[in-house]
Amino acid sequence: MNDANRVSDIKNTLGNLFGLDPEEFHLSSGGVTMDDNDQLRDYNLSNGDDILLIPASTAGCFE
C-alpha cells in the first residue's frame, strides 16, 4: 500500500469493496483513530501492521 495515500482514499476504496459508506466507519491502528485528512505515513505504519475498521457508531464510546 502506498503510504502517501490519504486515509480518506483508503476509506473510499474499502467502502467500494465492501459496500460501506466511508462516513460510517473509521480506521485505527495502534489504538489511534486515523484522521481522514492524514496520509498513512503520518502513522508510522510498518509492513504487517493491522489497520482496523471501526463502525462510527461505536468509535470513541466509553461506557
FENWO-V256925 format. One record per residue. N is the residue number from 1. RES is the residue in three letters. SS is DSSP state (H for helix, E for strand, L for the rest). PHI is phi in whole degrees, -180 to 180 (999 if undefined). PSI is psi in whole degrees, -180 to 180 (none if undefined). Layout:
n & res & ss & phi & psi
N & RES & SS & PHI & PSI
N & RES & SS & PHI & PSI
This chain:
n & res & ss & phi & psi
1 & MET & L & 999 & 140
2 & ASN & L & -76 & 119
3 & ASP & L & -75 & -3
4 & ALA & L & -85 & -10
5 & ASN & L & -65 & 143
6 & ARG & E & -79 & 150
7 & VAL & H & -56 & -40
8 & SER & H & -62 & -35
9 & ASP & H & -66 & -41
10 & ILE & H & -64 & -43
11 & LYS & H & -62 & -40
12 & ASN & H & -64 & -42
13 & THR & H & -63 & -47
14 & LEU & H & -63 & -40
15 & GLY & H & -59 & -43
16 & ASN & H & -67 & -40
17 & LEU & H & -67 & -39
18 & PHE & H & -110 & 7
19 & GLY & L & 67 & 37
20 & LEU & L & -112 & 151
21 & ASP & L & -82 & 121
22 & PRO & H & -58 & -21
23 & GLU & H & -78 & -10
24 & GLU & H & -97 & 4
25 & PHE & E & -150 & 161
26 & HIS & E & -120 & 160
27 & LEU & E & -108 & 144
28 & SER & E & -142 & 146
29 & SER & E & -147 & 135
30 & GLY & L & 62 & 30
31 & GLY & L & 80 & 7
32 & VAL & E & -112 & 126
33 & THR & E & -77 & 127
34 & MET & L & -81 & 140
35 & ASP & L & -85 & 136
36 & ASP & L & -56 & -31
37 & ASN & L & -85 & -10
38 & ASP & L & -82 & 158
39 & GLN & E & -91 & 156
40 & LEU & H & -57 & -35
41 & ARG & H & -63 & -19
42 & ASP & H & -68 & -12
43 & TYR & H & -108 & 8
44 & ASN & L & 49 & 46
45 & LEU & L & -75 & 146
46 & SER & L & -115 & 158
47 & ASN & L & -55 & 127
48 & GLY & L & 96 & -10
49 & ASP & L & -66 & 147
50 & ASP & L & -87 & 142
51 & ILE & L & -121 & 123
52 & LEU & E & -96 & 144
53 & LEU & E & -101 & 119
54 & ILE & E & -118 & 125
55 & PRO & E & -57 & 137
56 & ALA & L & -61 & -28
57 & SER & L & -69 & -18
58 & THR & L & -114 & -12
59 & ALA & L & -65 & 128
60 & GLY & L & 79 & 9
61 & CYS & L & -84 & 130
62 & PHE & L & -123 & 125
63 & GLU & L & -124 & none
